[in-house]
Amino acid sequence: MDTFPYADWAEAIEANGAIFTWADNESAIFVLTGLGIAAFVLSLLHIIRSEDRNLNHAAARLAAQSAPSAPSAPSEPMGGE
C-alpha cells in the first residue's frame, strides 16, 4: 500500500515544504536554532554544576572518614591569641 500522496520528494517539498511547517520561514529556523543552542548550554551548565557539587560532597565525606581523630580542644587558651 502506497500512502505517500506525491510522486517524489521534490513534488512534496514544492507543494508544502514537506513535513516542516517552517521550511519557508528563515526567521523561524533561526529562532529554533537559537532555542536549541540555549537549551544545550543551559543543560551543560546544569550538569557541570551538579557534578561539581556531588564530587565536592564525596571528597568532603572521604576526607572526614580518613582524617585522624582530632585531639580534644584545650579548655584554656594556650597564649598568643
PyMOL Python script that loads the backbone (N, CA, C, O; Angstrom):
from pymol import cmd

cmd.read_pdbstr("""\
ATOM      1  N   MET A   1       0.848  -1.164   0.000  1.00  0.00           N
ATOM      2  CA  MET A   1       0.000   0.000   0.000  1.00  0.00           C
ATOM      3  C   MET A   1       0.906   1.243   0.000  1.00  0.00           C
ATOM      4  O   MET A   1       1.789   1.372   0.848  1.00  0.00           O
ATOM      5  N   ASP A   2       0.685   2.128  -0.931  1.00  0.00           N
ATOM      6  CA  ASP A   2       1.457   3.360  -1.029  1.00  0.00           C
ATOM      7  C   ASP A   2       0.609   4.505  -0.480  1.00  0.00           C
ATOM      8  O   ASP A   2      -0.386   4.895  -1.090  1.00  0.00           O
ATOM      9  N   THR A   3       1.011   5.046   0.686  1.00  0.00           N
ATOM     10  CA  THR A   3       0.241   6.122   1.302  1.00  0.00           C
ATOM     11  C   THR A   3       0.846   7.495   1.056  1.00  0.00           C
ATOM     12  O   THR A   3       0.287   8.496   1.503  1.00  0.00           O
ATOM     13  N   PHE A   4       1.975   7.568   0.354  1.00  0.00           N
ATOM     14  CA  PHE A   4       2.623   8.840   0.058  1.00  0.00           C
ATOM     15  C   PHE A   4       1.881   9.510  -1.097  1.00  0.00           C
ATOM     16  O   PHE A   4       1.825   8.950  -2.192  1.00  0.00           O
ATOM     17  N   PRO A   5       1.306  10.708  -0.874  1.00  0.00           N
ATOM     18  CA  PRO A   5       0.436  11.294  -1.895  1.00  0.00           C
ATOM     19  C   PRO A   5       1.162  11.936  -3.080  1.00  0.00           C
ATOM     20  O   PRO A   5       0.505  12.438  -3.993  1.00  0.00           O
ATOM     21  N   TYR A   6       2.480  11.935  -3.089  1.00  0.00           N
ATOM     22  CA  TYR A   6       3.233  12.586  -4.156  1.00  0.00           C
ATOM     23  C   TYR A   6       4.081  11.564  -4.902  1.00  0.00           C
ATOM     24  O   TYR A   6       4.386  10.489  -4.386  1.00  0.00           O
ATOM     25  N   ALA A   7       4.450  11.920  -6.119  1.00  0.00           N
ATOM     26  CA  ALA A   7       5.266  11.021  -6.927  1.00  0.00           C
ATOM     27  C   ALA A   7       6.697  10.930  -6.397  1.00  0.00           C
ATOM     28  O   ALA A   7       7.302   9.858  -6.428  1.00  0.00           O
ATOM     29  N   ASP A   8       7.240  12.049  -5.910  1.00  0.00           N
ATOM     30  CA  ASP A   8       8.588  12.039  -5.334  1.00  0.00           C
ATOM     31  C   ASP A   8       8.707  13.171  -4.306  1.00  0.00           C
ATOM     32  O   ASP A   8       7.784  13.971  -4.151  1.00  0.00           O
ATOM     33  N   TRP A   9       9.832  13.236  -3.615  1.00  0.00           N
ATOM     34  CA  TRP A   9      10.029  14.220  -2.553  1.00  0.00           C
ATOM     35  C   TRP A   9      10.105  15.643  -3.093  1.00  0.00           C
ATOM     36  O   TRP A   9       9.670  16.577  -2.419  1.00  0.00           O
ATOM     37  N   ALA A  10      10.640  15.826  -4.278  1.00  0.00           N
ATOM     38  CA  ALA A  10      10.721  17.177  -4.848  1.00  0.00           C
ATOM     39  C   ALA A  10       9.324  17.772  -4.992  1.00  0.00           C
ATOM     40  O   ALA A  10       9.124  18.956  -4.723  1.00  0.00           O
ATOM     41  N   GLU A  11       8.382  16.980  -5.405  1.00  0.00           N
ATOM     42  CA  GLU A  11       6.999  17.453  -5.533  1.00  0.00           C
ATOM     43  C   GLU A  11       6.404  17.781  -4.167  1.00  0.00           C
ATOM     44  O   GLU A  11       5.671  18.761  -4.034  1.00  0.00           O
ATOM     45  N   ALA A  12       6.708  16.976  -3.153  1.00  0.00           N
ATOM     46  CA  ALA A  12       6.188  17.220  -1.806  1.00  0.00           C
ATOM     47  C   ALA A  12       6.772  18.507  -1.223  1.00  0.00           C
ATOM     48  O   ALA A  12       6.056  19.285  -0.592  1.00  0.00           O
ATOM     49  N   ILE A  13       8.054  18.730  -1.430  1.00  0.00           N
ATOM     50  CA  ILE A  13       8.684  19.939  -0.904  1.00  0.00           C
ATOM     51  C   ILE A  13       8.141  21.168  -1.615  1.00  0.00           C
ATOM     52  O   ILE A  13       7.906  22.198  -0.983  1.00  0.00           O
ATOM     53  N   GLU A  14       7.943  21.071  -2.898  1.00  0.00           N
ATOM     54  CA  GLU A  14       7.399  22.188  -3.665  1.00  0.00           C
ATOM     55  C   GLU A  14       5.970  22.497  -3.233  1.00  0.00           C
ATOM     56  O   GLU A  14       5.579  23.663  -3.188  1.00  0.00           O
ATOM     57  N   ALA A  15       5.198  21.484  -2.920  1.00  0.00           N
ATOM     58  CA  ALA A  15       3.789  21.665  -2.581  1.00  0.00           C
ATOM     59  C   ALA A  15       3.596  22.278  -1.200  1.00  0.00           C
ATOM     60  O   ALA A  15       2.805  23.209  -1.043  1.00  0.00           O
ATOM     61  N   ASN A  16       4.296  21.776  -0.216  1.00  0.00           N
ATOM     62  CA  ASN A  16       4.013  22.252   1.146  1.00  0.00           C
ATOM     63  C   ASN A  16       5.218  22.223   2.066  1.00  0.00           C
ATOM     64  O   ASN A  16       5.036  22.164   3.282  1.00  0.00           O
ATOM     65  N   GLY A  17       6.398  22.259   1.570  1.00  0.00           N
ATOM     66  CA  GLY A  17       7.570  22.271   2.437  1.00  0.00           C
ATOM     67  C   GLY A  17       7.785  20.953   3.135  1.00  0.00           C
ATOM     68  O   GLY A  17       8.355  20.920   4.225  1.00  0.00           O
ATOM     69  N   ALA A  18       7.349  19.875   2.540  1.00  0.00           N
ATOM     70  CA  ALA A  18       7.492  18.524   3.092  1.00  0.00           C
ATOM     71  C   ALA A  18       6.835  18.462   4.463  1.00  0.00           C
ATOM     72  O   ALA A  18       5.658  18.799   4.591  1.00  0.00           O
ATOM     73  N   ILE A  19       7.548  18.051   5.465  1.00  0.00           N
ATOM     74  CA  ILE A  19       6.942  17.888   6.788  1.00  0.00           C
ATOM     75  C   ILE A  19       7.265  19.056   7.712  1.00  0.00           C
ATOM     76  O   ILE A  19       6.749  19.111   8.829  1.00  0.00           O
ATOM     77  N   PHE A  20       8.096  19.980   7.280  1.00  0.00           N
ATOM     78  CA  PHE A  20       8.491  21.091   8.131  1.00  0.00           C
ATOM     79  C   PHE A  20       7.609  22.301   7.858  1.00  0.00           C
ATOM     80  O   PHE A  20       7.604  22.834   6.749  1.00  0.00           O
ATOM     81  N   THR A  21       6.872  22.728   8.857  1.00  0.00           N
ATOM     82  CA  THR A  21       5.978  23.874   8.665  1.00  0.00           C
ATOM     83  C   THR A  21       6.754  25.180   8.566  1.00  0.00           C
ATOM     84  O   THR A  21       6.211  26.178   8.092  1.00  0.00           O
ATOM     85  N   TRP A  22       7.994  25.195   8.995  1.00  0.00           N
ATOM     86  CA  TRP A  22       8.806  26.406   8.958  1.00  0.00           C
ATOM     87  C   TRP A  22       9.814  26.390   7.805  1.00  0.00           C
ATOM     88  O   TRP A  22      10.770  27.165   7.833  1.00  0.00           O
ATOM     89  N   ALA A  23       9.634  25.549   6.810  1.00  0.00           N
ATOM     90  CA  ALA A  23      10.608  25.381   5.739  1.00  0.00           C
ATOM     91  C   ALA A  23      10.832  26.672   4.956  1.00  0.00           C
ATOM     92  O   ALA A  23      11.955  26.933   4.524  1.00  0.00           O
ATOM     93  N   ASP A  24       9.797  27.481   4.761  1.00  0.00           N
ATOM     94  CA  ASP A  24       9.942  28.717   4.009  1.00  0.00           C
ATOM     95  C   ASP A  24      10.127  29.936   4.903  1.00  0.00           C
ATOM     96  O   ASP A  24      10.152  31.061   4.404  1.00  0.00           O
ATOM     97  N   ASN A  25      10.255  29.742   6.190  1.00  0.00           N
ATOM     98  CA  ASN A  25      10.356  30.850   7.129  1.00  0.00           C
ATOM     99  C   ASN A  25      11.742  30.828   7.761  1.00  0.00           C
ATOM    100  O   ASN A  25      11.980  30.095   8.720  1.00  0.00           O
ATOM    101  N   GLU A  26      12.648  31.624   7.227  1.00  0.00           N
ATOM    102  CA  GLU A  26      14.037  31.595   7.692  1.00  0.00           C
ATOM    103  C   GLU A  26      14.180  32.104   9.125  1.00  0.00           C
ATOM    104  O   GLU A  26      15.026  31.606   9.867  1.00  0.00           O
ATOM    105  N   SER A  27      13.371  33.084   9.530  1.00  0.00           N
ATOM    106  CA  SER A  27      13.481  33.597  10.896  1.00  0.00           C
ATOM    107  C   SER A  27      13.067  32.536  11.916  1.00  0.00           C
ATOM    108  O   SER A  27      13.632  32.482  13.008  1.00  0.00           O
ATOM    109  N   ALA A  28      12.095  31.697  11.578  1.00  0.00           N
ATOM    110  CA  ALA A  28      11.702  30.619  12.489  1.00  0.00           C
ATOM    111  C   ALA A  28      12.823  29.602  12.631  1.00  0.00           C
ATOM    112  O   ALA A  28      13.025  29.047  13.710  1.00  0.00           O
ATOM    113  N   ILE A  29      13.548  29.356  11.555  1.00  0.00           N
ATOM    114  CA  ILE A  29      14.687  28.436  11.633  1.00  0.00           C
ATOM    115  C   ILE A  29      15.742  28.991  12.575  1.00  0.00           C
ATOM    116  O   ILE A  29      16.314  28.247  13.372  1.00  0.00           O
ATOM    117  N   PHE A  30      16.008  30.301  12.492  1.00  0.00           N
ATOM    118  CA  PHE A  30      16.981  30.921  13.389  1.00  0.00           C
ATOM    119  C   PHE A  30      16.511  30.874  14.838  1.00  0.00           C
ATOM    120  O   PHE A  30      17.315  30.645  15.742  1.00  0.00           O
ATOM    121  N   VAL A  31      15.223  31.088  15.067  1.00  0.00           N
ATOM    122  CA  VAL A  31      14.682  31.024  16.434  1.00  0.00           C
ATOM    123  C   VAL A  31      14.829  29.615  16.990  1.00  0.00           C
ATOM    124  O   VAL A  31      15.266  29.442  18.127  1.00  0.00           O
ATOM    125  N   LEU A  32      14.470  28.612  16.206  1.00  0.00           N
ATOM    126  CA  LEU A  32      14.583  27.230  16.669  1.00  0.00           C
ATOM    127  C   LEU A  32      16.038  26.844  16.917  1.00  0.00           C
ATOM    128  O   LEU A  32      16.336  26.135  17.879  1.00  0.00           O
ATOM    129  N   THR A  33      16.937  27.301  16.064  1.00  0.00           N
ATOM    130  CA  THR A  33      18.362  27.025  16.267  1.00  0.00           C
ATOM    131  C   THR A  33      18.856  27.694  17.548  1.00  0.00           C
ATOM    132  O   THR A  33      19.583  27.079  18.327  1.00  0.00           O
ATOM    133  N   GLY A  34      18.467  28.942  17.768  1.00  0.00           N
ATOM    134  CA  GLY A  34      18.859  29.652  18.989  1.00  0.00           C
ATOM    135  C   GLY A  34      18.319  28.980  20.236  1.00  0.00           C
ATOM    136  O   GLY A  34      19.023  28.868  21.240  1.00  0.00           O
ATOM    137  N   LEU A  35      17.073  28.531  20.178  1.00  0.00           N
ATOM    138  CA  LEU A  35      16.496  27.826  21.327  1.00  0.00           C
ATOM    139  C   LEU A  35      17.220  26.517  21.601  1.00  0.00           C
ATOM    140  O   LEU A  35      17.434  26.146  22.755  1.00  0.00           O
ATOM    141  N   GLY A  36      17.593  25.824  20.538  1.00  0.00           N
ATOM    142  CA  GLY A  36      18.333  24.568  20.709  1.00  0.00           C
ATOM    143  C   GLY A  36      19.696  24.799  21.330  1.00  0.00           C
ATOM    144  O   GLY A  36      20.104  24.059  22.225  1.00  0.00           O
ATOM    145  N   ILE A  37      20.409  25.822  20.864  1.00  0.00           N
ATOM    146  CA  ILE A  37      21.732  26.126  21.422  1.00  0.00           C
ATOM    147  C   ILE A  37      21.605  26.567  22.873  1.00  0.00           C
ATOM    148  O   ILE A  37      22.408  26.161  23.713  1.00  0.00           O
ATOM    149  N   ALA A  38      20.599  27.401  23.182  1.00  0.00           N
ATOM    150  CA  ALA A  38      20.395  27.852  24.561  1.00  0.00           C
ATOM    151  C   ALA A  38      20.068  26.676  25.480  1.00  0.00           C
ATOM    152  O   ALA A  38      20.578  26.604  26.598  1.00  0.00           O
ATOM    153  N   ALA A  39      19.226  25.761  25.020  1.00  0.00           N
ATOM    154  CA  ALA A  39      18.893  24.583  25.829  1.00  0.00           C
ATOM    155  C   ALA A  39      20.126  23.722  26.062  1.00  0.00           C
ATOM    156  O   ALA A  39      20.312  23.189  27.156  1.00  0.00           O
ATOM    157  N   PHE A  40      20.966  23.584  25.049  1.00  0.00           N
ATOM    158  CA  PHE A  40      22.192  22.800  25.193  1.00  0.00           C
ATOM    159  C   PHE A  40      23.127  23.434  26.216  1.00  0.00           C
ATOM    160  O   PHE A  40      23.656  22.736  27.082  1.00  0.00           O
ATOM    161  N   VAL A  41      23.339  24.743  26.130  1.00  0.00           N
ATOM    162  CA  VAL A  41      24.256  25.426  27.046  1.00  0.00           C
ATOM    163  C   VAL A  41      23.721  25.361  28.478  1.00  0.00           C
ATOM    164  O   VAL A  41      24.479  25.107  29.414  1.00  0.00           O
ATOM    165  N   LEU A  42      22.426  25.589  28.646  1.00  0.00           N
ATOM    166  CA  LEU A  42      21.852  25.526  30.000  1.00  0.00           C
ATOM    167  C   LEU A  42      21.949  24.124  30.591  1.00  0.00           C
ATOM    168  O   LEU A  42      22.252  23.972  31.774  1.00  0.00           O
ATOM    169  N   SER A  43      21.695  23.105  29.786  1.00  0.00           N
ATOM    170  CA  SER A  43      21.807  21.741  30.312  1.00  0.00           C
ATOM    171  C   SER A  43      23.255  21.394  30.621  1.00  0.00           C
ATOM    172  O   SER A  43      23.526  20.687  31.592  1.00  0.00           O
ATOM    173  N   LEU A  44      24.186  21.878  29.812  1.00  0.00           N
ATOM    174  CA  LEU A  44      25.600  21.637  30.076  1.00  0.00           C
ATOM    175  C   LEU A  44      26.024  22.301  31.388  1.00  0.00           C
ATOM    176  O   LEU A  44      26.733  21.691  32.188  1.00  0.00           O
ATOM    177  N   LEU A  45      25.595  23.542  31.611  1.00  0.00           N
ATOM    178  CA  LEU A  45      25.904  24.222  32.871  1.00  0.00           C
ATOM    179  C   LEU A  45      25.299  23.484  34.060  1.00  0.00           C
ATOM    180  O   LEU A  45      25.940  23.352  35.103  1.00  0.00           O
ATOM    181  N   HIS A  46      24.079  23.008  33.909  1.00  0.00           N
ATOM    182  CA  HIS A  46      23.431  22.259  34.993  1.00  0.00           C
ATOM    183  C   HIS A  46      24.208  20.986  35.318  1.00  0.00           C
ATOM    184  O   HIS A  46      24.417  20.671  36.490  1.00  0.00           O
ATOM    185  N   ILE A  47      24.633  20.260  34.300  1.00  0.00           N
ATOM    186  CA  ILE A  47      25.384  19.021  34.516  1.00  0.00           C
ATOM    187  C   ILE A  47      26.713  19.316  35.205  1.00  0.00           C
ATOM    188  O   ILE A  47      27.095  18.610  36.138  1.00  0.00           O
ATOM    189  N   ILE A  48      27.417  20.348  34.756  1.00  0.00           N
ATOM    190  CA  ILE A  48      28.717  20.683  35.348  1.00  0.00           C
ATOM    191  C   ILE A  48      28.557  21.088  36.800  1.00  0.00           C
ATOM    192  O   ILE A  48      29.320  20.631  37.652  1.00  0.00           O
ATOM    193  N   ARG A  49      27.576  21.943  37.107  1.00  0.00           N
ATOM    194  CA  ARG A  49      27.382  22.381  38.495  1.00  0.00           C
ATOM    195  C   ARG A  49      26.948  21.224  39.390  1.00  0.00           C
ATOM    196  O   ARG A  49      27.384  21.125  40.537  1.00  0.00           O
ATOM    197  N   SER A  50      26.096  20.356  38.870  1.00  0.00           N
ATOM    198  CA  SER A  50      25.627  19.207  39.645  1.00  0.00           C
ATOM    199  C   SER A  50      26.775  18.246  39.941  1.00  0.00           C
ATOM    200  O   SER A  50      26.917  17.779  41.072  1.00  0.00           O
ATOM    201  N   GLU A  51      27.592  17.950  38.936  1.00  0.00           N
ATOM    202  CA  GLU A  51      28.734  17.058  39.151  1.00  0.00           C
ATOM    203  C   GLU A  51      29.744  17.673  40.114  1.00  0.00           C
ATOM    204  O   GLU A  51      30.310  16.965  40.946  1.00  0.00           O
ATOM    205  N   ASP A  52      29.977  18.977  40.014  1.00  0.00           N
ATOM    206  CA  ASP A  52      30.908  19.644  40.928  1.00  0.00           C
ATOM    207  C   ASP A  52      30.410  19.539  42.370  1.00  0.00           C
ATOM    208  O   ASP A  52      31.181  19.243  43.282  1.00  0.00           O
ATOM    209  N   ARG A  53      29.121  19.782  42.562  1.00  0.00           N
ATOM    210  CA  ARG A  53      28.536  19.693  43.902  1.00  0.00           C
ATOM    211  C   ARG A  53      28.645  18.262  44.438  1.00  0.00           C
ATOM    212  O   ARG A  53      29.002  18.061  45.599  1.00  0.00           O
ATOM    213  N   ASN A  54      28.341  17.276  43.603  1.00  0.00           N
ATOM    214  CA  ASN A  54      28.400  15.875  44.037  1.00  0.00           C
ATOM    215  C   ASN A  54      29.834  15.448  44.355  1.00  0.00           C
ATOM    216  O   ASN A  54      30.074  14.756  45.344  1.00  0.00           O
ATOM    217  N   LEU A  55      30.784  15.863  43.512  1.00  0.00           N
ATOM    218  CA  LEU A  55      32.184  15.490  43.763  1.00  0.00           C
ATOM    219  C   LEU A  55      32.736  16.174  45.005  1.00  0.00           C
ATOM    220  O   LEU A  55      33.484  15.552  45.761  1.00  0.00           O
ATOM    221  N   ASN A  56      32.390  17.431  45.237  1.00  0.00           N
ATOM    222  CA  ASN A  56      32.844  18.114  46.452  1.00  0.00           C
ATOM    223  C   ASN A  56      32.252  17.459  47.700  1.00  0.00           C
ATOM    224  O   ASN A  56      32.931  17.329  48.719  1.00  0.00           O
ATOM    225  N   HIS A  57      30.999  17.052  47.617  1.00  0.00           N
ATOM    226  CA  HIS A  57      30.371  16.368  48.751  1.00  0.00           C
ATOM    227  C   HIS A  57      31.069  15.035  49.025  1.00  0.00           C
ATOM    228  O   HIS A  57      31.350  14.706  50.177  1.00  0.00           O
ATOM    229  N   ALA A  58      31.345  14.278  47.981  1.00  0.00           N
ATOM    230  CA  ALA A  58      32.022  12.992  48.155  1.00  0.00           C
ATOM    231  C   ALA A  58      33.443  13.178  48.683  1.00  0.00           C
ATOM    232  O   ALA A  58      33.896  12.400  49.524  1.00  0.00           O
ATOM    233  N   ALA A  59      34.153  14.206  48.196  1.00  0.00           N
ATOM    234  CA  ALA A  59      35.513  14.458  48.664  1.00  0.00           C
ATOM    235  C   ALA A  59      35.511  14.849  50.141  1.00  0.00           C
ATOM    236  O   ALA A  59      36.377  14.408  50.896  1.00  0.00           O
ATOM    237  N   ALA A  60      34.555  15.667  50.556  1.00  0.00           N
ATOM    238  CA  ALA A  60      34.473  16.055  51.963  1.00  0.00           C
ATOM    239  C   ALA A  60      34.153  14.850  52.845  1.00  0.00           C
ATOM    240  O   ALA A  60      34.709  14.705  53.934  1.00  0.00           O
ATOM    241  N   ARG A  61      33.263  13.993  52.373  1.00  0.00           N
ATOM    242  CA  ARG A  61      32.907  12.802  53.142  1.00  0.00           C
ATOM    243  C   ARG A  61      34.102  11.854  53.269  1.00  0.00           C
ATOM    244  O   ARG A  61      34.351  11.311  54.345  1.00  0.00           O
ATOM    245  N   LEU A  62      34.840  11.655  52.174  1.00  0.00           N
ATOM    246  CA  LEU A  62      36.013  10.785  52.229  1.00  0.00           C
ATOM    247  C   LEU A  62      37.120  11.377  53.079  1.00  0.00           C
ATOM    248  O   LEU A  62      37.819  10.647  53.782  1.00  0.00           O
ATOM    249  N   ALA A  63      37.289  12.688  53.024  1.00  0.00           N
ATOM    250  CA  ALA A  63      38.311  13.342  53.846  1.00  0.00           C
ATOM    251  C   ALA A  63      37.964  13.209  55.325  1.00  0.00           C
ATOM    252  O   ALA A  63      38.852  13.024  56.157  1.00  0.00           O
ATOM    253  N   ALA A  64      36.692  13.301  55.654  1.00  0.00           N
ATOM    254  CA  ALA A  64      36.271  13.166  57.046  1.00  0.00           C
ATOM    255  C   ALA A  64      36.465  11.734  57.537  1.00  0.00           C
ATOM    256  O   ALA A  64      36.781  11.521  58.708  1.00  0.00           O
ATOM    257  N   GLN A  65      36.279  10.754  56.658  1.00  0.00           N
ATOM    258  CA  GLN A  65      36.455   9.354  57.054  1.00  0.00           C
ATOM    259  C   GLN A  65      37.926   9.024  57.284  1.00  0.00           C
ATOM    260  O   GLN A  65      38.261   8.266  58.195  1.00  0.00           O
ATOM    261  N   SER A  66      38.802   9.592  56.459  1.00  0.00           N
ATOM    262  CA  SER A  66      40.214   9.221  56.546  1.00  0.00           C
ATOM    263  C   SER A  66      41.019  10.132  57.465  1.00  0.00           C
ATOM    264  O   SER A  66      42.191   9.852  57.718  1.00  0.00           O
ATOM    265  N   ALA A  67      40.437  11.202  57.968  1.00  0.00           N
ATOM    266  CA  ALA A  67      41.168  12.112  58.860  1.00  0.00           C
ATOM    267  C   ALA A  67      41.317  11.462  60.224  1.00  0.00           C
ATOM    268  O   ALA A  67      40.382  10.842  60.729  1.00  0.00           O
ATOM    269  N   PRO A  68      42.510  11.606  60.828  1.00  0.00           N
ATOM    270  CA  PRO A  68      42.670  11.067  62.187  1.00  0.00           C
ATOM    271  C   PRO A  68      41.786  11.846  63.148  1.00  0.00           C
ATOM    272  O   PRO A  68      41.464  13.012  62.917  1.00  0.00           O
ATOM    273  N   SER A  69      41.404  11.186  64.217  1.00  0.00           N
ATOM    274  CA  SER A  69      40.549  11.881  65.173  1.00  0.00           C
ATOM    275  C   SER A  69      41.327  13.051  65.772  1.00  0.00           C
ATOM    276  O   SER A  69      42.474  12.904  66.193  1.00  0.00           O
ATOM    277  N   ALA A  70      40.693  14.187  65.798  1.00  0.00           N
ATOM    278  CA  ALA A  70      41.342  15.409  66.292  1.00  0.00           C
ATOM    279  C   ALA A  70      41.449  15.347  67.805  1.00  0.00           C
ATOM    280  O   ALA A  70      40.533  14.868  68.473  1.00  0.00           O
ATOM    281  N   PRO A  71      42.569  15.831  68.358  1.00  0.00           N
ATOM    282  CA  PRO A  71      42.675  15.866  69.821  1.00  0.00           C
ATOM    283  C   PRO A  71      41.653  16.842  70.382  1.00  0.00           C
ATOM    284  O   PRO A  71      41.248  17.804  69.730  1.00  0.00           O
ATOM    285  N   SER A  72      41.258  16.561  71.598  1.00  0.00           N
ATOM    286  CA  SER A  72      40.259  17.438  72.198  1.00  0.00           C
ATOM    287  C   SER A  72      40.854  18.830  72.396  1.00  0.00           C
ATOM    288  O   SER A  72      42.040  18.974  72.692  1.00  0.00           O
ATOM    289  N   ALA A  73      40.034  19.826  72.233  1.00  0.00           N
ATOM    290  CA  ALA A  73      40.496  21.214  72.348  1.00  0.00           C
ATOM    291  C   ALA A  73      40.817  21.524  73.808  1.00  0.00           C
ATOM    292  O   ALA A  73      40.105  21.082  74.708  1.00  0.00           O
ATOM    293  N   PRO A  74      41.884  22.281  74.043  1.00  0.00           N
ATOM    294  CA  PRO A  74      42.201  22.649  75.427  1.00  0.00           C
ATOM    295  C   PRO A  74      41.121  23.555  76.010  1.00  0.00           C
ATOM    296  O   PRO A  74      40.492  24.339  75.298  1.00  0.00           O
ATOM    297  N   SER A  75      40.923  23.431  77.306  1.00  0.00           N
ATOM    298  CA  SER A  75      39.886  24.220  77.935  1.00  0.00           C
ATOM    299  C   SER A  75      40.302  25.670  78.117  1.00  0.00           C
ATOM    300  O   SER A  75      39.448  26.554  78.189  1.00  0.00           O
ATOM    301  N   GLU A  76      41.615  25.929  78.193  1.00  0.00           N
ATOM    302  CA  GLU A  76      42.095  27.298  78.356  1.00  0.00           C
ATOM    303  C   GLU A  76      42.970  27.683  77.157  1.00  0.00           C
ATOM    304  O   GLU A  76      43.655  26.830  76.594  1.00  0.00           O
ATOM    305  N   PRO A  77      42.949  28.955  76.768  1.00  0.00           N
ATOM    306  CA  PRO A  77      43.792  29.374  75.647  1.00  0.00           C
ATOM    307  C   PRO A  77      45.256  29.104  75.936  1.00  0.00           C
ATOM    308  O   PRO A  77      45.691  29.154  77.087  1.00  0.00           O
ATOM    309  N   MET A  78      46.009  28.818  74.895  1.00  0.00           N
ATOM    310  CA  MET A  78      47.416  28.493  75.065  1.00  0.00           C
ATOM    311  C   MET A  78      48.325  29.715  74.908  1.00  0.00           C
ATOM    312  O   MET A  78      49.547  29.577  74.960  1.00  0.00           O
ATOM    313  N   GLY A  79      47.769  30.870  74.724  1.00  0.00           N
ATOM    314  CA  GLY A  79      48.567  32.084  74.574  1.00  0.00           C
ATOM    315  C   GLY A  79      48.763  32.440  73.109  1.00  0.00           C
ATOM    316  O   GLY A  79      48.578  31.611  72.218  1.00  0.00           O
ATOM    317  N   GLY A  80      49.138  33.681  72.883  1.00  0.00           N
ATOM    318  CA  GLY A  80      49.356  34.179  71.545  1.00  0.00           C
ATOM    319  C   GLY A  80      48.069  34.419  70.783  1.00  0.00           C
ATOM    320  O   GLY A  80      48.080  34.565  69.560  1.00  0.00           O
ATOM    321  N   GLU A  81      46.996  34.459  71.483  1.00  0.00           N
ATOM    322  CA  GLU A  81      45.719  34.652  70.801  1.00  0.00           C
ATOM    323  C   GLU A  81      45.120  35.996  71.125  1.00  0.00           C
ATOM    324  O   GLU A  81      44.040  36.325  70.633  1.00  0.00           O
TER     325      GLU A  81
END
""", "prot")
cmd.dss("prot")
cmd.show_as("cartoon", "prot")
cmd.util.cbc("prot")
cmd.orient("prot")
